[in-house]
Amino acid sequence: MNFYDRTGELGELQRIRKLSFGDHSRLTVVTGRRRIGKTSLIMKSVEGLPTVYLFVSRRNEATLCAEYIPIVAQSLNSFVPPEIRTFRSLFRYLMELATNKSFNLVIDEFQEFYNINESVYSDMQNIWDAYRSRSMMNLIVSGSVYSLMQKIFQNKKEPLFGRADNIIKLSAFDLSTLKEIMRDYNPYYTNDDLLALYSFTGGVPKYVELFCDNIILNIDEMIAFMVRENSPFTDEGKNLLIEEFGKNYGTYFSILSAISGGVNTQPEIEAALGDKSIGGQIKRLIEDYNIIVRQRPILSKEGSQTVRYEIQDNFIRFWFNYFDRHRSLMEIKNFRGLQAIIKSGYPTYSGIMLERYFKQQFAETFRYRAIGSWWEAKGDQNEIDIVALRLEKNKAVVAEVKRQGKNFKSELLAAKVEHLRHKLLPKYEIETVCLSLEDM
């Protein structure tokens, strides 16, 4: 697949590189979930320039250094002492080299040093502090385990706290980029095809690339490609999250499975887990792992107890809803059975994702100061899909989302809007719309 988007991030990385080469060394941290395109972005930003790329695999430190020595020697056309056996010595050598020549040093999966030799971080801090102001290295480190990267650079107790000059967190492709990709790889796509790509991948570049490279960009083909023997998607959710949670992932998986199935309040989740107390795990899923978000009715106060939990990542939501829930089908290789379940549930599932799509579409116009849903603590008869407050004072848009516009009941929405106006927005000018597949 071609390289798409990332214009702002590329510009920022190139700006930092110029400062590093012309002034003194800079340290940039690039984070984001696995498959989000961190390495592709970084390598694009250093294209054609002297660059050392080091991938931190889970091996013995001396073995890693033995692998790194020829990489450094070839990348910088320099002699590297073969007796180097610690990363501390290698990093000091590279920083000394950077006092006389400018180059990029990229360290990928940086958090893996925790599993190899945790003292690497304090060693790097001491060396960096000693050489930073008199060297010209553009140091870029990246990592996929969000909780560990947060800890390394944003925990006050960690040696590298405060050392990052910039932290860039990569997000998935925006909607305009997904449309551009669809136009390039499937010019005759339907809006339902676009919604399927959004629902299945959430715009995560690697997943989008898998579909594009295999020229599979309509709904049925996507489902068949994902649900088959040796599919790269089958264990992706598990592999992705076990890296974050470690061995004690069972309770976290149970919580995420419940949320993906529509059980989204804490009392309901606890009941589904056999009345297990999960307050601590919920807090970590939000604050440490950045996997779920706490949703409140729009304009609710921060301490409001009317709370629902939602999985942020479209792929993880889809994976738990189908792959994890129907693991027994895959174990007996009944892929056709799972394909049939996904296809039969797709109209309902994609209807929920269409609401998420339109919220993102509203956000990407930059015309609103708040976007959310509205519901009351008791009962859901007055629930409204989207309430978006415009930047202009006392103006709002209220939207009902339906896959098919013919299913929209204007009088029902009008009654809900009047109730909302009375309860929450008495002075607002409210525009009402129905949004369907046709409006994507």
N, C-alpha and C positions, 0 to 999 in steps of 0.2 A: 504494500500500500504506500502511496505517496505520503510525504510529510505534510501534515495539516496543522493549521492554527498555531498557537503558542507564540504569536507575534510579540506580545507584551513581555513574556518570560524571556524570549530570545534577546530582545532589546536590553532587558535588565542584565542578563548574563554577559552580554557584550560590553555594556557600560562598565560593569565591575571588572571585567578582564582588562580593559584599557587602563583603569585606575591601578590595577595590580602591576601591570607591565610598566606603567609610566611613573608611578609614585612609590608604593610599597605593597607588600603582600596583603591579600584579602582572603577571607574564608567565607564561602557561601555554602549553605545547607539546602539541599533540595529534597523535600519529603513528598509523600503521597502514597496511596495504597499500591500494592503490587499490581503490575500490568498497566499503570497509568502513563507510562512513557517517559520516566525520569531519565533513563540512560540515553534514549534517543534524543531527547532535548539537549542534554549536556553535550553529547558528542556532536550534535549539529552546531552548537555554539562555539566549539573549539576546532571546527573543521579547517584543515589546512594549516594548523598552527602546531608548534612543538608541544606534544601532549603525552603525559604518562598516564595510562589507564590501569588501575589496579583493582581487581575484583577480590573481595574478602570472602573466601570460601571457608567452611568450617574444618580447618586442618591445623596441624601442629605449626607453631609460629616459625620455627626454623625451616620447615618445608615450604611454607608460604614465601618466606624471604628468598629461598633458593629459586622459586618460580619468578619472583619479582626482579631479581638481578638482571637477567638477560632482557626483560621487558624495558627496564630503565635504560640499560646500555644502548639498546637499539633505538628507543624512542628519542633519546637525547644525544645519540652518537657520542657517548661518554664512557670512560672506564669506570666500572663499579667494583670496589674491592670484593673479591669472591668470598672472603671470610665473614662477611656480614651474616649474622644469624638471628638478629632481633629486629623488630620493626622500629624500635627506638633508634638503633644505629642507622637504619636505612633512611628514616625520616630526617635525622640530623644531617646525613650526607646530602639529601635532596635540598634541604634548606640552605646548606653551605653552597651548593651548586647554584641556587637561586640568587646568591649575592652577586654573581657574575653574569647570569643569563636569565632571561624571562622565559617561563614555560608554564603550562597548565598541569596540575596534578589532580587527577580524578580518582577518588576512592569510593568504590561502589559497594553497597551493603555494609556500610560502615559500622552498623550496630553489631555485626558478627564478632567484633573484637571482645565483646562481653563473654562470648563462649570460648575464646582462644586465650586471651590474656587481658584482663580488665585494666591492668596497670598501663596499657598502651595509651589510654586517654590522659592520664596524669603526665606520662612521659611527653606526649605530644604538646600538652599545655606548656610545659616548661621550655621545650625547644621552640615552640611557636612564639612565646613571649620574648625569648632571647633573640630570635632572628627576624621577626615580623617587620620591624621598621627599617631594616637594612637589606631586605631581599625583595625579589620581584616575582613571587610565585602566585599564580591564581589557583588557589586550593578550593576544589569543589568536592564535597562529600554528599553522598545520598544514601537513603535507606528506606526499606519498605515496611519495617515493623514500627508503626506509628508510635506506640507507647514507649519503646526504647529510644527512638530518635528524640521524642519530647523530653525524656529523662536526661539524655546526654547533654542537650544544649539549653534546656529551660528549667532544669532543677538546680536550685542554688547550691546544693551540696555536691554537685558534680564538677570535676576539674575543668571541663570545657564550657561551663556556664559563662555567658557573656562574651565568648570568643568569636561567635559567628557575626560577621558584618551584615549578612543578609540571610534570611530564611525564606525560601520560596516553596510554597505548598501547591503542588499541582492538583488541579481538579480535572474532571472528565471533560470531554468536548462539549461545547455549548450547542444549542439547537441549530443555529445557522451553519455550524461546521458539519453536523450530522446531515443536514439537507444537502450541503455541497458534496459530501461523500456519496450520498445516494444518487445525486445527479450524475456524478462521474462514473459510478460503477453500475448503476441501474437506472438509466434515463427515463424508463417508463414505470417507475415505482408508483405505488398508490400510497395514500396517507396511512392506510392500515399497515403497509410494509414499513413505513417510517416509524409508526408507533411500536411495531414489533421490535425493530432494531433498538429503539429507545428503551422499551420494557425489558428486553433480554440483556442488554449491555450497559444501559445507563450512560452510554457515551464513553466507556472505558476503552482507550485506544487499542489495546491488544485484542480484545474481544471483537471489536469492530473490524480490525485487520484480518482476523481469522475468517470472518464472513466475506470480506472483500476479496481476499487472496484466493478464496475458493469459489468466487463468483456466485455466492448464495445470499440473495437479498430479498427474497419474498418469504412470507410467513411460514408456509408449509415446508419449504426447503430449509429454513433456519431451524425449525423444530426437529426435522429429521437429522440435520447435521449435528445438533447439540446432543440428541438422544440416540446414541448408537454405540457399538462396541469401540473401545479405545478413544472415545471422545475426550478432547482436552477440557471439556466443561464438567464432566461427571464428578470429579473429586476436587475441582477448583475451589469451591467454597470451603471445604474442609481443610485443604492445604493452606489456603489463605489465612484462615482464622486460627488454626492451631499454632501458627507462628506467633500470633499475638497472645493467645491465651495460655499456651504451654500445655502440660499434661492434664491439668485440671479443667478441661474445657467442657465437661458434660453439662453442668448447670447453665453455662452461658449458651450452649447450643439449644438447650431446652427453652430458655427464655426467648431466643431469636426465632425458634420454630413456632412458639406460641404467637409472637407478635406478627410473624409473616402470615399466620392463619387468621388474623383479625382479632386475636385476644390481646387487647392493647392498653388495658389499665392495670395498675399494680395488683389490686385485689383479685382481678380475673386471672392474671398470670400466676399469682401465688396459689390460687385454687387449682389451676391446671397442673401445677407442679406438686400437688398433694399438700397444700398449705405450708409450703416451704417459704421462709422469709428470704426475700431477694433484694432488699434495699441496697445492700453493699454492692451486689453485682450490677444492678441497674445504674448506680452512680459511676462505677468503673466503665461500663459500656458507653456512657455518655462522655465522661471527662477524660478517661485514660485511653480508651480505644477509639473514640470518635465514630462509633458504629451506629448507635441509635440517637434519636433526638427526642426531647420532651416537647410535645405540642399542647398548647393551650388555646382556647377560643380567642380569636383576635381581640386585642385591647384588654385582655385579662391581666390582672396584676401578677407580678412575678411569683408571689406566694400562693396563688390560687391552686386549690386542690383538684380542680377540674382538669385532669391531665390524661393525655394519651401518649403512648410511645410508638415511635415509627422507625423502621430501618431506613437509614439514609441512602444506602447504596442499592440501586435497582437490581444489579446482578445478584447480590447476596440475598435480597428479598426473594427473587425468583428461585434461586438455588434452594433455599429452605422450603419454599412453598411446594416445589416439585421434586427435586433430586433427593433432598434429605428426607422428606415426608414419605417418598415412595422408594426408599432404598431397597426394600425387599424385591421389587420388580427388577431392578438392575442386577441384583445378586443372582437371579435366575435368568438373566439376559432377556427379559421380556420387554425389549425396547419398544416394540410396537404398542404394547399395552400402555406404557408411559406416554408415548406420543399421542395416543388417543385421549388420555386424560388431559394432557396439556391443551390439545385442540378443542376438546369439549368445554374446558373451563376458560378458554381464551377470551370469549366475549365479555365475561364478567371480570376476569383479571385485568384485561387491557382497559376496561372502563375505569377501574381504579387508577391505573397508570396514566390514563388520559388526563385525569384531574391533576396529577403531579406534573405532567407535561405542560399544562396550561399555566400552572403556578410558576413554573420555570420560565415560560414564555413571557408572562407578565414581568417577572424579575429582570429579564434580559433587555426590556425596553428602558429601564432606569427611570420610569415615570411615577413610581410608587414609593411610599415611605414605609408601608407595611402590607404584607400579603399573607393571608392565612385562611382558615375556615372558621365557621362559627357554629356552636351547638350549646345546648343547655345541659346543666349537670344531670337533670332528670328528664328522660325521654329524648327521642331524636326526631320528633315530628317537625320541628322547626330548624333542623340542621341545614346549613347552607354550604355548598361545595367550596366556593371561593369568595372571599371578601377582600378587596384590594383598595387601600386608601391612597388616593393620589397625593402628589407633592403639593398641589394647590389646596388651600385650606378648605375643609368641610366638603370635599368631593370624594365620592367612592364609587367603585364598580362592584356589583354583585353578580356572580355568574353561577349558573347551573350547568353542569357538564353531563352530556349524554353522548354515547357513541353515535347514535342516530338522532338527528334533529327532530324527526317525526314523533319521538317519544317525549318531547318536551311539553309540559303543561304550564302555560303562561299564567293561568289564574292561581295555580298552586304556588308558583314562585312569587307572584305579587303578594299573596297572603303572608308568605315567609318574610318578604322584604318589609312589609308594614310592621310585623312583629319585631323585626330587627331594628327598624327605625325607632320604634317606641322604647325598646329595651336599651339600645346602645348608641344609635346615631340620630338623635332627634333634630339636630341642626344641619344634617348632611344633605347635599344634593346627590341622589343615588341613581346611577345608571344601571339598568339590568340587561343582561345578555344571556343567551343560551349558546354554549360552545359545544361543537361536535367535531367529528373527524374532518368535516369540510373546512373547518377553521384553522387547521394545523398549519 
